Amino acid sequence: MSKAKAKSDGPKCSAQVYTRIGRWGRFSPCANRGVVERDGKPYCRTHDPEAAKARREEQDAKHQAESDARAERRTREYLLDRLAVGVSTETLQALLDAGRTLAVMLREETP
């Protein structure tokens, strides 16, 4: 059995895919074979609604974590700019060193 024939065996995926043609595009049925059935319709692994939802949730969680990290960094930079006005670099470095020393001491005291 040839590869082309093997791909066409069985029900086709029920998803519609967008194909761009020049300036315009069109929707056409997915050419993949349906391997999973959801609500009575066959879907390929790419267009399986549950798999697509899981991929979307994973991407959303990743983007939210990146967004939270950016917001925290912006807040930290803003506060540092506002709090450090008129303070010399040497004093800021001494405060950072003292804070690190204190953090190490607190970690050693914690059982």
Secondary structure, 3 states (H helix, E strand, C coil): CCHHHHHHCCCECCCEEEEEECCEEEEEECCCECCEEECCEEECCCCCHHHHHHHHHHHHHHHHHHHHHHHHHHHHHHHHHHHCCCCCHHHHHHHHHHHHHHHHHHHHHCC
